[in-house]
Amino acid sequence: MILINIKFPIRPDKIDEWVELANAYARDVNTEEGCLFFQISRSLTDENEFICIEGFKDAEAGAAHVKHSYVKEFFEAAPDLVSAQPQIIYLDAPHDGFGPMGEIQPR
């Protein structure tokens, strides 16, 4: 599994545009055959920072992802909305996605 986490610092005056772009992008990416999950959430500690967490089945699925037209459109639009260069963590991990957390279960 390819696991990617990205911090997107967004210009305060561009938040509404970002949310619209991010929502459309997430909807598109989640339709991809090799996408295990793709979510963008607002940080609880910085209202101008958004965190993207994405998982793809394998490197092949990740390579297919970046070939979609909506990815190119996202990469074209995002520089006008970010306040600094996004920071990324990219891992190729031997997992199939999310699994149960042992420390917390519903009571």
C-alpha positions, -999 to 999 in steps of 0.1 A, spaced: 0 0 0 11 35 -8 3 58 22 6 96 16 0 124 41 2 160 30 -1 192 50 -16 220 29 -12 256 44 -40 276 27 -42 314 23 -69 327 47 -86 346 19 -87 315 -3 -102 290 22 -136 289 4 -119 282 -30 -97 256 -14 -127 237 2 -145 237 -32 -114 224 -50 -105 198 -23 -141 184 -22 -142 180 -59 -108 164 -60 -115 140 -32 -147 129 -49 -128 122 -81 -99 104 -64 -122 82 -44 -137 68 -76 -103 54 -87 -100 16 -88 -67 16 -69 -77 41 -43 -82 26 -8 -91 59 8 -87 96 2 -97 123 27 -89 160 33 -97 174 67 -91 207 84 -65 208 112 -78 212 147 -49 234 157 -46 257 126 -77 268 108 -57 275 77 -41 241 74 -57 210 58 -44 175 61 -48 150 33 -45 113 40 -46 89 10 -39 53 4 -35 35 -29 -34 -3 -34 2 -2 -47 27 18 -67 10 10 -99 -23 25 -86 -4 56 -75 12 59 -109 -22 56 -125 -36 82 -102 -13 110 -113 -23 105 -150 -59 116 -145 -69 150 -158 -84 161 -125 -50 155 -108 -34 179 -133 -62 204 -128 -57 202 -90 -19 207 -93 -26 236 -116 -50 254 -92 -34 246 -58 -4 270 -61 -28 300 -62 -44 288 -29 -15 276 -7 4 300 15 36 279 16 49 247 -1 29 217 12 48 191 32 44 154 24 51 120 39 51 91 13 55 55 25 53 22 6 40 0 34 31 -37 36 -6 -31 46 -40 -33 29 -54 -2 45 -69 6 79 -72 -21 106 -88 -22 140 -71 -2 168 -65 -24 198 -64 3 225 -98 17 219 -131 -1 214 -167 11 220 -182 4 255 
